[in-house]
Amino acid sequence: MSEKLYQIVSEVFNVELNKINDNTSPENLEEWDSFNFYVLLDQIENKFNIKFDLDETLEIKKIGDFKKLFEKYGINT
């Protein structure tokens, strides 16, 4: 599951897969801007068939935070 998440992040931000890990964030990935973040949210929601609420999206500060939300929705990573 992590591989699927990382692949989505890699595609949305147009960066190499090996640059993506749980600590990837706007602070260490130049391509992570507000627009690309919303594209990422949309892609993740579509690929994993979930819908985040506003409060959840505001909690996302790095890629590992998606995994915490996946646990909440019962998605194994």
N, C-alpha and C positions, 0 to 999 in steps of 0.2 A: 504494500500500500504506500509506503514511503516513496518507493520508486515512481509510482504513478503520480503522486503529489509533486515530487521533484521534477518530473517530466513536464507537467503542466506549467510549473513555475518557469522552467527553462524556456518553454515555447512562448509564454506570454511576455517574458522580459527579454527574449531573444539573446540568451546567454548560454554558455556551455553548461551541460548538466553537472560537471564536476565542480562548478562554482556554487552549487545549491546544497544547503544542509539546514538543519533545524535552527541554526543561529543566523541564517540569512535574513537581513532586515534592510530598511531604507538607509541605515547608517553605513552598511558595508556593500550595498549593491546600488550603484549609480542609476541603474535603469528603473529602480523602484520609485515611481512618482505616484501622485494621487490618481491620475488617469489609469496607469497600468495596474494599480492596486484594484481598482474597480473592475477592470477587465479580468484580472486574476480571480476576484470573488465570483464573478459571473461564470467563468470557466469551471471553477471548483464546484460551485453549486450545481451546474449542469452535469458534470462528469460523475459526481457522487450522489446526485439526486437528493440534495438537501437545500434548505433555504435558511440563511442566517438572518437574525434580526439585527436592528441597528446597534443595540448594546453589544452584541457579539462582535460585530465588525469593528467597533471601536476598541475592543480588547486585543485585536490582532496587531502585534508589534513586530513579529518575526514569524518565519515559516513554522516553527515548532508550535506556535499558538493554534494553528489550524488543526494539529493533531489532538490538542486538548478539546477542541470543539468536536472533532470526529468522535472522541470517546463519549462525549455528551449525547451524541446522536446514535451511538451504538455501532459506529464504523470502526472496524479493526484496522490499525495501521501497522 
